[in-house]
Amino acid sequence: MNQDRRDQLAQWAFDTRPILGRFHLWLEDVETNYTKNPPTRPTEMSFVGGQVERMLAMTQAVTALGTQLFGRFGDGKDLDKAGLNVVKKDADAISAYAMSEGLWYLTRHLPENHAIMVSLGEGLMPKAGETPEMGANPQLGFGRVYARPEVAHQVDAKVKRLLNDPHYTHEHFRHDLQNRRITVWGAAIDTLENTSRFALGKDTGPMTVLHLFNQPLQVTRPYEGYTGTLVLPKKVVETAAEESILIDFRTPRKKVLEAIQKTYGVEPQNVHVWTLGGKSRQTRLGNLWQSWRDLGVHLVQDGDPLPSGMPAFTDSGTYAPTYLVGQHGDKVYILDGYAASAEAMQAASLGPVLDLEVSLAILTGSFKLPIEEELKHPDRLKDAQEAGLPVSKAILQADDFFPEKQWDVLALAGAMGPDPYSGMPGVKKIDKDIYQVTVRLASPKADKRVTLTLRFIHGEEKSKSIFQPLLNRFLAGEDYQNRAVKISDSGRIRNELQTLCAEALEFPGGDTMKVFFDRIPPTLIADRDKLKDILNWYRHRHPIWFSWLDLH
């Protein structure tokens, strides 16, 4: 290892030591490869600064590693729908917990007046093929604040006003923060993208995604919905604009194809459209699929070879294909259809990073109508409007989510399995207790992959409990009554409740958190009575530390 490599390793080990210590890991090696704008000397690639950049990357790496090893990968393969759903929720719980712990430890090293707030989170609603009684998945959703305690208290108080006071708007929220000289970075998070593929043991696809913005998104309530999404190379939209043709999600696909052909000079059969597939999406997307087929365009199918050499999949995962959009030899790839809101916003914010044009249209949560019919129903905007999203426009772009319009982004993705769209490798075992994890960091300034080699200090098997939420461990039978209780348990359990069962919580004011056990789906926590016993024990045994807890 040369001196530059040793210096880089030392810098990473020093900057990320809080996260490495929290998860009992040792950093063996670091390798960085730039795919866009490689610097001539070490430099920061985003607004967050070098140290926070490295800590965010380590958080992604630890989340990917812990989820892959301890998240029950493949355990749902031979189970029925209900059993598969349990495995998915267990996997989501591990990934959300690891991500949250990483963010908690890194934000102790933010500038003193800074905070990270989750604006959009993936997992609030059942997806296609799931049923409402399955409930929300464990997730990091709207309003979760990570900062130094004194800053977090101030931001939390304003978030609670957003949740409880209908007259308190996002403009009031921003004004109050500015008066207190507090800078809030917004985040859109999917701690486990392609959860179903993960639970089924598919080799490719699962990853953890975090997009961090230099300001909070214009969202005032927990929100997850479906969003029509068309992702094109920016050149295509510019070519059409030269002839006064507007290209966006509502444009007839014939016009879109004409713009693609004029830009790249390709035949229709060399235009490849990636879109979600499957019988459950036939009603919603069938007409869209047929419109492309009628034009002679190729719809990407499961198993189709991609430029990376890996096969495509279309059963889930609308984020990673964004990295595929563009020209690859004599082929042009685009992305069309719909995505969940967090994934759609993440894809839209990759526009300035990858020279793409992304247009969005808010859809309903129903799969009973074709997209073109859904767009005619004003009721589809109700939930989005209540959450403060900008619904006055027929077509949305990333700029519409930021009141200041001028915004910046750092996009991070950590791969659990290999990603066919970017070619990023997944978690790889190097030796006993030693693993390699690759994280992609992208911003308008640069795009790079960082490969981190991590070793479990106490061995892989003994490290399993480190990645398990306390409540999961207690529900599984660990003796909580004879375990040494620390004041940090209060914060951890509060954090875990917000991650595991956000839909069962209310925040009436002050530090109080109300937990309504009848709102917790049994598919999420099977033994709700045991959970109530655990929380009651903590509240009565340690009344000062758990004074915030109100059980119903």
C-alpha positions as CSV (number, residue, x, y, z in Angstrom):
1,M,0.0,0.0,0.0
2,N,1.6,3.3,-1.1
3,Q,1.7,6.4,1.1
4,D,-1.3,8.1,-0.6
5,R,-3.4,5.0,0.1
6,R,-2.2,4.9,3.7
7,D,-3.0,8.6,4.2
8,Q,-6.5,8.1,2.8
9,L,-7.1,5.1,5.0
10,A,-6.0,7.1,8.1
11,Q,-8.3,10.0,7.2
12,W,-11.3,7.7,6.7
13,A,-10.6,5.8,9.9
14,F,-10.3,9.0,11.9
15,D,-13.3,10.8,10.4
16,T,-15.7,7.7,10.7
17,R,-14.5,6.4,14.0
18,P,-17.8,7.2,15.8
19,I,-19.7,4.9,13.4
20,L,-17.0,2.2,13.3
21,G,-17.0,2.2,17.1
22,R,-20.8,2.1,17.4
23,F,-20.9,-1.1,15.2
24,H,-17.7,-2.6,16.4
25,L,-16.0,-2.5,13.0
26,W,-12.4,-2.0,11.9
27,L,-11.6,-0.3,8.7
28,E,-9.0,-2.4,6.8
29,D,-8.8,-0.5,3.5
30,V,-10.4,2.2,1.3
31,E,-10.3,2.5,-2.5
32,T,-11.8,5.5,-4.4
33,N,-12.6,5.5,-8.1
34,Y,-14.0,8.6,-9.8
35,T,-16.4,8.1,-12.8
36,K,-17.0,11.8,-13.3
37,N,-14.7,14.8,-12.9
38,P,-11.8,13.2,-11.1
39,P,-10.0,15.9,-9.1
40,T,-6.3,16.6,-9.5
41,R,-6.0,16.9,-5.8
42,P,-8.1,15.8,-2.8
43,T,-11.2,17.9,-2.7
44,E,-14.7,18.0,-1.3
45,M,-17.4,17.0,-3.8
46,S,-20.5,18.4,-2.1
47,F,-21.9,21.0,0.3
48,V,-21.6,18.8,3.4
49,G,-17.8,18.9,3.6
50,G,-15.3,16.1,3.5
51,Q,-15.7,14.6,7.0
52,V,-19.5,14.4,6.9
53,E,-19.2,13.1,3.3
54,R,-17.1,10.2,4.6
55,M,-19.4,9.6,7.6
56,L,-22.4,9.5,5.3
57,A,-20.7,7.0,3.0
58,M,-19.8,4.8,6.0
59,T,-23.4,4.9,7.2
60,Q,-24.5,3.6,3.8
61,A,-21.8,0.9,3.9
62,V,-22.7,-0.2,7.4
63,T,-26.4,-0.3,6.5
64,A,-25.8,-2.4,3.4
65,L,-23.4,-4.8,5.3
66,G,-25.6,-5.2,8.3
67,T,-28.8,-5.7,6.3
68,Q,-27.2,-8.2,3.9
69,L,-25.8,-10.3,6.7
70,F,-28.4,-10.0,9.5
71,G,-31.6,-9.0,7.7
72,R,-32.9,-12.5,6.9
73,F,-31.8,-12.4,3.2
74,G,-33.7,-15.0,1.2
75,D,-35.7,-16.3,4.2
76,G,-39.0,-15.5,2.4
77,K,-38.3,-17.6,-0.6
78,D,-40.6,-20.6,0.3
79,L,-43.1,-18.7,2.4
80,D,-46.7,-17.7,1.7
81,K,-47.6,-14.0,1.3
82,A,-48.0,-13.4,5.0
83,G,-44.7,-15.1,5.9
84,L,-42.9,-13.2,3.1
85,N,-44.3,-9.9,4.5
86,V,-42.9,-10.7,8.0
87,V,-39.4,-11.3,6.4
88,K,-39.7,-8.0,4.5
89,K,-40.6,-6.1,7.6
90,D,-37.7,-7.7,9.6
91,A,-35.3,-6.7,6.8
92,D,-36.7,-3.1,6.7
93,A,-36.3,-3.0,10.5
94,I,-32.6,-3.9,10.4
95,S,-31.8,-1.5,7.6
96,A,-33.8,1.4,9.1
97,Y,-32.1,0.8,12.5
98,A,-28.6,0.7,11.1
99,M,-29.2,3.9,9.0
100,S,-30.7,5.7,11.9
101,E,-27.9,4.8,14.3
102,G,-25.3,5.9,11.7
103,L,-27.1,9.2,11.2
104,W,-27.4,9.8,15.0
105,Y,-23.6,9.3,15.5
106,L,-22.5,11.3,12.5
107,T,-24.7,14.3,13.3
108,R,-22.8,14.8,16.6
109,H,-20.1,16.0,14.2
110,L,-22.2,18.4,12.2
111,P,-21.6,22.2,12.5
112,E,-23.2,23.3,15.7
113,N,-26.2,25.0,14.1
114,H,-27.0,22.2,11.6
115,A,-29.5,19.4,11.5
116,I,-30.6,16.6,9.1
117,M,-34.3,16.1,8.7
118,V,-36.0,13.3,6.8
119,S,-38.5,14.9,4.4
120,L,-39.5,11.8,2.4
121,G,-39.2,8.1,3.5
122,E,-39.9,4.9,1.7
123,G,-42.2,2.4,3.4
124,L,-45.2,4.4,4.6
125,M,-47.7,2.5,2.5
126,P,-48.2,-1.0,1.2
127,K,-46.9,-1.5,-2.4
128,A,-48.5,-3.2,-5.4
129,G,-49.5,-6.7,-4.5
130,E,-49.7,-5.9,-0.8
131,T,-52.9,-5.3,1.2
132,P,-53.7,-2.5,3.6
133,E,-53.8,-4.7,6.7
134,M,-50.1,-5.4,6.1
135,G,-49.5,-1.8,7.3
136,A,-46.5,0.4,6.9
137,N,-43.0,-1.0,6.8
138,P,-40.3,0.0,9.3
139,Q,-38.8,3.2,7.8
140,L,-37.2,6.6,8.4
141,G,-40.0,9.0,7.5
142,F,-41.0,12.6,7.7
143,G,-39.9,14.7,10.6
144,R,-37.1,12.5,11.9
145,V,-34.4,15.0,13.1
146,Y,-30.7,14.2,13.6
147,A,-28.6,16.9,15.2
148,R,-26.8,17.9,18.4
149,P,-29.3,17.7,21.3
150,E,-30.0,21.5,21.7
151,V,-30.5,21.9,17.9
152,A,-32.6,18.8,17.6
153,H,-34.9,20.0,20.4
154,Q,-35.6,23.3,18.6
155,V,-36.2,21.7,15.2
156,D,-38.4,18.9,16.7
157,A,-40.6,21.5,18.3
158,K,-41.2,23.1,14.9
159,V,-41.8,19.8,13.2
160,K,-44.5,19.0,15.8
161,R,-46.2,22.3,15.0
162,L,-46.2,21.3,11.3
163,L,-47.8,18.0,12.3
164,N,-50.4,19.5,14.7
165,D,-51.2,23.1,13.6
166,P,-52.9,23.4,10.3
167,H,-52.1,27.1,10.2
168,Y,-48.4,26.6,10.6
169,T,-47.0,26.3,7.1
170,H,-43.7,25.4,5.6
171,E,-43.0,29.1,5.1
172,H,-43.4,29.6,8.9
173,F,-41.2,26.6,9.5
174,R,-38.4,28.0,7.3
175,H,-38.8,31.5,8.8
176,D,-38.5,30.3,12.4
177,L,-35.4,28.3,11.6
178,Q,-33.8,31.2,9.9
179,N,-34.5,33.4,12.9
180,R,-32.7,30.9,15.0
181,R,-29.8,30.7,12.6
182,I,-30.4,26.9,12.1
183,T,-29.6,25.2,8.9
184,V,-31.6,22.1,8.1
185,W,-30.5,19.7,5.4
186,G,-33.5,17.7,4.0
187,A,-33.3,14.0,3.1
188,A,-35.1,11.5,1.0
189,I,-34.4,8.0,2.2
190,D,-35.1,4.4,1.3
191,T,-33.1,2.3,3.7
192,L,-33.8,-0.9,1.7
193,E,-34.7,-0.5,-2.0
194,N,-36.1,-3.7,-3.5
195,T,-37.1,-5.3,-0.2
196,S,-39.1,-8.0,-1.9
197,R,-36.1,-9.1,-4.0
198,F,-34.0,-9.1,-0.8
199,A,-36.5,-11.3,1.1
200,L,-36.8,-13.7,-1.8
201,G,-33.0,-14.0,-2.0
202,K,-32.5,-12.5,-5.5
203,D,-28.9,-12.0,-6.3
204,T,-29.3,-8.4,-7.8
205,G,-31.0,-5.2,-6.8
206,P,-31.2,-4.6,-3.0
207,M,-29.5,-1.4,-2.0
208,T,-29.8,1.4,0.5
209,V,-30.3,5.0,-0.8
210,L,-29.9,8.4,0.9
211,H,-30.2,11.7,-0.9
212,L,-29.2,14.7,1.2
213,F,-30.2,18.3,0.1
214,N,-28.9,21.6,1.3
215,Q,-32.4,22.6,2.5
216,P,-35.6,20.8,3.6
217,L,-38.1,19.7,1.0
218,Q,-41.4,21.5,0.8
219,V,-43.3,18.8,2.8
220,T,-45.3,19.3,6.0
221,R,-46.7,15.9,6.7
222,P,-45.7,12.2,6.4
223,Y,-46.4,11.4,2.7
224,E,-45.8,8.5,0.4
225,G,-47.7,8.1,-2.9
226,Y,-47.3,7.0,-6.4
227,T,-45.8,9.4,-9.0
228,G,-45.7,9.2,-12.7
229,T,-42.1,9.5,-13.9
230,L,-40.4,10.0,-17.2
231,V,-36.6,10.2,-17.2
232,L,-34.8,11.3,-20.4
233,P,-31.4,12.5,-21.3
234,K,-31.3,16.3,-21.1
235,K,-30.2,16.4,-24.8
236,V,-33.5,15.0,-25.9
237,V,-35.6,17.6,-24.2
238,E,-33.3,20.4,-25.5
239,T,-33.6,19.0,-29.1
240,A,-37.4,19.1,-28.8
241,A,-37.3,22.6,-27.4
242,E,-35.5,23.9,-30.4
243,E,-38.6,23.1,-32.4
244,S,-40.9,24.5,-29.7
245,I,-42.0,21.1,-28.5
246,L,-42.5,20.5,-24.8
247,I,-41.4,17.1,-23.6
248,D,-42.7,15.9,-20.2
249,F,-44.7,13.0,-18.6
250,R,-47.9,14.1,-20.4
251,T,-46.4,14.3,-23.9
252,P,-47.6,11.6,-26.4
253,R,-44.9,9.0,-26.6
254,K,-44.7,9.4,-30.4
255,K,-43.4,12.9,-29.9
256,V,-40.9,11.6,-27.3
257,L,-39.6,9.0,-29.7
258,E,-39.2,11.6,-32.5
259,A,-37.1,13.7,-30.2
260,I,-34.9,10.7,-29.2
261,Q,-34.4,9.8,-32.8
262,K,-33.5,13.3,-33.9
263,T,-31.0,13.6,-31.0
264,Y,-29.2,10.3,-31.5
265,G,-30.2,9.1,-35.0
266,V,-31.3,5.7,-33.8
267,E,-33.9,3.3,-35.1
268,P,-36.9,2.7,-32.8
269,Q,-35.8,-0.9,-32.1
270,N,-32.6,0.6,-30.5
271,V,-34.6,2.7,-28.1
272,H,-35.0,0.7,-24.8
273,V,-37.7,1.8,-22.3
274,W,-37.3,0.5,-18.8
275,T,-40.7,0.4,-17.0
276,L,-42.1,-1.7,-14.1
277,G,-43.7,-4.9,-15.3
278,G,-46.0,-7.6,-14.0
279,K,-49.7,-8.6,-14.0
280,S,-50.5,-6.3,-11.0
281,R,-49.5,-3.3,-13.1
282,Q,-51.3,-4.3,-16.3
283,T,-54.3,-2.0,-15.7
284,R,-52.2,1.0,-14.7
285,L,-49.4,0.7,-17.3
286,G,-50.9,-1.5,-20.0
287,N,-51.8,1.3,-22.4
288,L,-48.4,2.9,-21.8
289,W,-46.6,-0.4,-22.7
290,Q,-48.7,-0.8,-25.8
291,S,-48.0,2.8,-27.0
292,W,-44.3,2.0,-27.0
293,R,-44.7,-1.3,-28.7
294,D,-46.8,0.2,-31.4
295,L,-43.9,2.6,-32.1
296,G,-41.5,-0.3,-32.5
297,V,-39.6,0.5,-29.3
298,H,-38.2,-2.3,-27.1
299,L,-39.6,-2.6,-23.6
300,V,-36.9,-3.9,-21.3
301,Q,-37.9,-7.4,-20.0
302,D,-36.8,-9.5,-17.1
303,G,-33.5,-11.1,-18.0
304,D,-32.6,-8.8,-20.8
305,P,-28.8,-8.2,-20.9
306,L,-27.8,-4.6,-19.9
307,P,-24.6,-2.7,-20.7
308,S,-23.2,-3.8,-17.4
309,G,-23.4,-7.4,-18.6
310,M,-26.0,-8.3,-15.9
311,P,-29.6,-9.1,-16.6
312,A,-32.4,-6.6,-16.0
313,F,-35.3,-7.0,-13.6
314,T,-38.6,-5.1,-13.8
315,D,-40.6,-6.5,-10.8
316,S,-39.5,-3.6,-8.6
317,G,-36.9,-0.9,-8.2
318,T,-37.3,2.4,-10.1
319,Y,-34.4,4.2,-8.6
320,A,-31.3,2.4,-9.9
321,P,-32.5,2.3,-13.6
322,T,-32.1,6.1,-13.5
323,Y,-28.3,5.5,-13.7
324,L,-28.9,3.6,-17.0
325,V,-30.6,6.4,-18.9
326,G,-28.6,7.7,-21.8
327,Q,-26.7,6.4,-24.8
328,H,-24.8,3.2,-24.6
329,G,-23.1,2.4,-28.0
330,D,-25.9,2.2,-30.6
331,K,-28.6,1.9,-27.9
332,V,-30.5,4.6,-26.0
333,Y,-32.2,3.8,-22.6
334,I,-35.0,5.8,-21.0
335,L,-37.2,5.3,-17.9
336,D,-41.0,5.6,-18.0
337,G,-44.0,4.7,-15.9
338,Y,-44.3,5.4,-12.2
339,A,-42.5,5.2,-8.8
340,A,-43.1,5.7,-5.1
341,S,-42.7,9.3,-4.1
342,A,-39.3,8.9,-2.4
343,E,-37.8,7.0,-5.3
344,A,-39.3,9.5,-7.7
345,M,-37.9,12.5,-5.9
346,Q,-34.5,10.8,-5.6
347,A,-34.5,10.1,-9.4
348,A,-35.6,13.7,-10.1
349,S,-32.7,15.1,-8.0
350,L,-30.2,13.0,-10.1
351,G,-31.1,15.3,-13.0
352,P,-28.2,17.8,-12.5
353,V,-25.9,15.0,-11.5
354,L,-26.4,12.8,-14.6
355,D,-27.5,15.4,-17.2
356,L,-31.1,14.1,-17.2
357,E,-34.5,15.7,-17.5
358,V,-37.0,14.2,-15.1
359,S,-40.7,15.1,-15.1
360,L,-43.2,13.9,-12.5
361,A,-47.0,13.7,-12.1
362,I,-48.8,12.8,-8.9
363,L,-51.0,9.7,-9.2
364,T,-53.5,7.9,-6.9
365,G,-52.8,5.0,-4.6
366,S,-55.1,2.8,-6.7
367,F,-54.3,0.4,-9.5
368,K,-57.8,0.4,-10.9
369,L,-57.4,2.9,-13.8
370,P,-54.8,3.5,-16.5
371,I,-52.4,6.3,-15.8
372,E,-54.0,8.6,-18.4
373,E,-57.4,8.2,-16.6
374,E,-55.8,8.7,-13.2
375,L,-54.4,12.1,-14.2
376,K,-58.0,13.3,-14.8
377,H,-59.0,12.7,-11.2
378,P,-58.5,15.7,-8.9
379,D,-59.0,13.5,-5.8
380,R,-55.6,12.1,-6.4
381,L,-54.1,15.3,-5.2
382,K,-55.8,15.4,-1.8
383,D,-53.1,13.5,0.3
384,A,-50.3,15.3,-1.5
385,Q,-51.9,18.7,-0.9
386,E,-52.4,17.9,2.8
387,A,-48.7,17.1,3.0
388,G,-47.8,20.4,1.5
389,L,-46.5,19.2,-1.8
390,P,-46.7,21.6,-4.8
391,V,-49.8,20.3,-6.5
392,S,-50.8,23.5,-8.4
393,K,-48.8,22.3,-11.4
394,A,-49.7,19.5,-13.8
395,I,-46.1,18.5,-14.1
396,L,-43.5,18.6,-11.3
397,Q,-39.8,18.7,-11.4
398,A,-37.2,18.6,-8.6
399,D,-37.1,22.4,-8.4
400,D,-40.8,22.4,-7.3
401,F,-39.9,20.6,-4.0
402,F,-37.6,23.4,-2.9
403,P,-39.1,26.9,-2.1
404,E,-35.7,28.5,-2.8
405,K,-35.4,26.8,-6.2
406,Q,-31.6,26.9,-5.9
407,W,-30.6,23.6,-4.3
408,D,-27.8,21.1,-4.1
409,V,-27.7,17.4,-3.6
410,L,-25.4,14.6,-2.5
411,A,-26.7,11.2,-3.6
412,L,-25.5,8.1,-1.8
413,A,-26.3,4.4,-2.6
414,G,-24.8,1.3,-0.9
415,A,-25.3,-1.9,-2.7
416,M,-26.2,-5.2,-0.9
417,G,-26.4,-7.2,-4.1
418,P,-24.8,-6.3,-7.4
419,D,-26.7,-3.5,-9.3
420,P,-27.3,-4.3,-13.0
421,Y,-27.9,-0.7,-13.9
422,S,-24.8,1.0,-12.6
423,G,-22.6,-2.1,-12.5
424,M,-21.9,-1.5,-8.8
425,P,-20.9,-4.7,-6.9
426,G,-22.6,-5.9,-3.8
427,V,-21.4,-6.9,-0.4
428,K,-18.5,-9.3,-0.9
429,K,-16.9,-11.6,1.7
430,I,-13.1,-11.4,1.5
431,D,-12.1,-13.5,4.5
432,K,-13.4,-14.7,7.8
433,D,-15.2,-11.7,9.4
434,I,-13.9,-9.4,6.6
435,Y,-16.2,-7.8,3.9
436,Q,-16.0,-5.3,1.1
437,V,-18.9,-2.8,0.6
438,T,-19.1,-0.4,-2.3
439,V,-20.9,3.0,-1.9
440,R,-21.6,5.4,-4.8
441,L,-21.5,9.1,-4.0
442,A,-22.8,11.5,-6.7
443,S,-23.2,15.3,-6.8
444,P,-23.3,17.9,-9.6
445,K,-19.5,18.2,-9.0
446,A,-18.4,14.6,-9.1
447,D,-19.4,10.9,-9.2
448,K,-17.3,8.3,-7.4
449,R,-17.3,4.8,-6.0
450,V,-15.8,4.1,-2.6
451,T,-15.0,0.5,-1.7
452,L,-14.6,0.0,2.0
453,T,-13.1,-3.2,3.5
454,L,-14.5,-3.7,7.0
455,R,-13.7,-6.3,9.7
456,F,-16.0,-7.3,12.6
457,I,-13.8,-6.8,15.6
458,H,-15.7,-9.4,17.7
459,G,-16.5,-11.7,14.8
460,E,-19.5,-11.8,12.6
461,E,-21.7,-14.1,14.8
462,K,-21.2,-12.0,17.9
463,S,-21.9,-8.8,16.0
464,K,-25.5,-9.9,15.0
465,S,-27.1,-8.3,18.1
466,I,-25.3,-5.0,17.4
467,F,-27.5,-4.5,14.3
468,Q,-30.7,-5.5,16.0
469,P,-33.0,-2.9,17.5
470,L,-33.4,-3.2,21.3
471,L,-37.2,-3.8,21.0
472,N,-36.7,-6.6,18.5
473,R,-34.2,-8.3,20.8
474,F,-36.6,-8.0,23.7
475,L,-39.5,-9.2,21.7
476,A,-37.4,-12.2,20.6
477,G,-36.9,-13.2,24.2
478,E,-33.8,-11.3,25.5
479,D,-34.1,-10.6,29.2
480,Y,-34.6,-6.8,29.4
481,Q,-35.4,-6.8,33.2
482,N,-32.0,-8.0,34.3
483,R,-30.0,-6.1,31.7
484,A,-28.0,-3.0,32.7
485,V,-30.2,0.0,31.7
486,K,-28.5,3.1,30.4
487,I,-30.0,6.6,29.9
488,S,-29.3,6.1,26.2
489,D,-32.0,3.3,26.2
490,S,-34.6,6.1,26.4
491,G,-33.4,7.7,23.1
492,R,-32.9,4.4,21.4
493,I,-36.4,3.1,22.2
494,R,-38.0,6.4,21.2
495,N,-36.1,6.2,17.9
496,E,-37.1,2.5,17.4
497,L,-40.8,3.2,18.0
498,Q,-40.7,5.9,15.3
499,T,-39.0,3.5,13.0
500,L,-41.0,0.3,13.6
501,C,-44.5,1.6,14.0
502,A,-44.8,5.3,13.1
503,E,-48.5,4.9,12.2
504,A,-49.3,4.0,15.8
505,L,-47.7,7.2,17.3
506,E,-49.0,10.7,18.0
507,F,-47.1,13.7,19.3
508,P,-49.5,16.0,21.2
509,G,-46.9,18.5,22.4
510,G,-43.8,18.9,24.5
511,D,-41.7,15.7,24.5
512,T,-44.7,13.4,24.8
513,M,-45.1,10.4,22.5
514,K,-48.4,8.6,22.5
515,V,-48.4,4.9,21.5
516,F,-51.7,3.4,20.4
517,F,-51.2,-0.4,20.4
518,D,-54.4,-1.1,18.5
519,R,-53.0,0.7,15.5
520,I,-50.0,-1.6,15.2
521,P,-50.7,-4.3,12.6
522,P,-50.0,-7.8,13.9
523,T,-48.0,-8.4,10.7
524,L,-45.6,-5.7,12.0
525,I,-45.4,-6.7,15.7
526,A,-47.1,-10.0,16.4
527,D,-47.0,-9.8,20.2
528,R,-48.4,-6.3,20.9
529,D,-49.1,-7.3,24.5
530,K,-45.5,-8.2,25.1
531,L,-44.4,-4.8,23.6
532,K,-46.8,-3.1,26.0
533,D,-45.3,-5.0,28.9
534,I,-41.8,-4.0,27.9
535,L,-42.6,-0.3,27.6
536,N,-44.7,-0.4,30.8
537,W,-41.7,-1.9,32.7
538,Y,-39.4,0.9,31.4
539,R,-41.9,3.6,32.2
540,H,-42.5,2.5,35.8
541,R,-38.9,1.4,36.5
542,H,-37.3,4.5,35.1
543,P,-40.0,7.2,35.2
544,I,-37.7,10.2,34.7
545,W,-35.9,8.8,31.7
546,F,-39.2,7.6,30.1
547,S,-41.5,10.5,31.1
548,W,-42.1,11.1,27.4
549,L,-43.9,7.7,27.0
550,D,-47.7,7.7,27.0
551,L,-49.3,4.3,26.4
552,H,-52.8,3.7,25.1
